[in-house]
Amino acid sequence: MTSQHVAATRATASATAGRLSPAITLLFAVACGLSVANIYFAQPLLDAMAQDLGIAPAAIGIVVTLTQIGYALGLMLIVPLGDLWDRRRLIVGQTVLSAAALVVVGTASNAAVLLAGMVTVGLLAVVVQVLVAFAATLATPAERGRTIGTVTSGVVSGILLARFASGTLADIGGWRTVYLVSAALMLAMAALLALVLPRRQPQAMRGASYLRLLRSTAMLFVEEPILRERAMFALLIFANLNVFWSAIVLPLSAPPFALSHTTIGMLGIAGVAGALAARNSGRLADRGWGQRTTGLSLLLMLAAWLPLACLHTSLWLLVAGVLMLDFALQAVHVTNQSLIVAARPEASSRLIGGYMVFYSIGSALGAISSTLVYAAAGWIGVCVLGAAISAAALLVWIITVSRVAAVCSAAGS
């Protein structure tokens, strides 16, 4: 890290330290949960959308695909702006525009309007990453990991509960109600954030051009080995998560279980419990135990596939596996973000935006591969795939730790 980077880091830390109360941290977490849920609401609603708007059942899956494409574009094009613009205005503006996009989706009269609205919903949902980066820079260095853990617990909870919430609301008032209720909640959240977020935070690249900002984001992958390593972990752990959550509906909705979508969605509550239990893993990163936390969590993720493979033996074993899987994922995810932000706090938005691109890639690969493997080899095949991905992540960790140890040994000799 250059002397200019060190100076910028210290200036940012001194300008922002101590501004995050527990109440505001909780507000960040809730805002993240509401925002990220907008991406996942559609999954249990696709059949109702297709029937209402006359879209062929075989083509309705494009709704999820386009939402994820919008999200990936937002990660690359919008999130880095947090290091260039006033984050308060960026966050409030995105939240208001998200509400407008949700209204477009909820009132769509044809497929074209629906698809355009879903792309925009995905694009603006990256306000989550701007919030995480903002919270990380507002926290003191000693509290940064814990703060990221708390805020990220809102993200994981939003992902896991979105399907259950959308299914319940759709049963009450139809699929459009889901998006209109979410729009109202986003507007209320925008008002709260406008009231409580600090104003005029110093930005690391204030005055720079947008193209320079994007180039600097790409250069961070060249300059920061920790970003490259943690981005690889993100790709693998979120591929693993989506291998499970994309395929589990298939055996549970078929005989002998024949569970409803709402009942299957309740499995996400167990996942939330696991994720919340790991929210304090950031404290371990604050204390210098990030590598050890990562290794133990990846080992737990690998072990989780054993009870998950016992689906047809016991649903309680399935629940235990869900708890293990989501605990491990949350612990690694929080540790990842804590470590990369600690390396360059002044570049937090660009770091998290770049890191989350690999989350998006991993999520897409996991979802696609799981359904293909299930069709060919059933649930056991899915579990073997998940275990293989977990083992690959553990191998990456072993290689990383071995290299770091070798470098430290060489430096000390």
C-alpha angles and dihedrals in degrees: 000000000000125000089251090056091049092050092048091049093052092046092051092047094050093046096050108029120124100013099114117088120189090253093054091045088054090049089053089052094050092046090052092049093051093046098048092045089066089070094054103039093091099060098084092034101058096102092050092047092050093050094045097048099033096247118155111253090232091057101042092087087077087079091070093040094053092046090054091047089053090049093051091050090050091052091055101036108028110028095062088059087078087078091051108036135044102281094213092059092042093052096045092045093051092047093052092046089048089057090052092050091050090053089052090053093044093052099036112144097190142018096262093057091045093052094046090050093050093051089052092047089055093045093053097040088080086084080096091072092045088054093049092049091047093050090048093054094043092055122082114253090252092054099036097099094047091048092050089048093054095045093044090051085065090054095051092043090052092051094048098042098042095084093049093046094048093048092050095047091046090053088054102044112356132267094293090061090064093061097039092051090048090050091055091048092049091052091051090048091050090056092050093047091049089055100047109028115102115253131234101008114188110258122212095223102031109157094021121123122257092243091052088051092054092046091051090052090057091045091057088071089057095044102041119056090184089062092052092048096046093044088058090051089050092053093050100042095047091045085054093049093050093046086064103037095043094051105034094078090062100064095032094053092048128072135311089034101030091176122177121248090249091054092047089049089058087068085075089069089066088050091052090052090054093046094048091050089060097047092102093057087099088071089064090054089050088056094050097259097114097118093048091048090051094051096048092045093051089050089052090049090054092048091050092072092067096067090036089058088057092068094126091047100052136353088208089063087051090054090049090052091050090053091050094045096049094041090054094045093050092048093052094042094051092045091049094054094042092054098045094047091047089056094058114004092173089061097045097128093049092044095050093042092053092043093051092053086071089049088057093048092048093048092052094047092048094050094048097044095046096058092045092050092046091054091051104036109010127227095324089056090053090051092050089051092050092048091049091053090047090051090050090053090049090050091052088052092050091050091047094049092045092052093047090049091050092050092049090048092051092048091051095048 
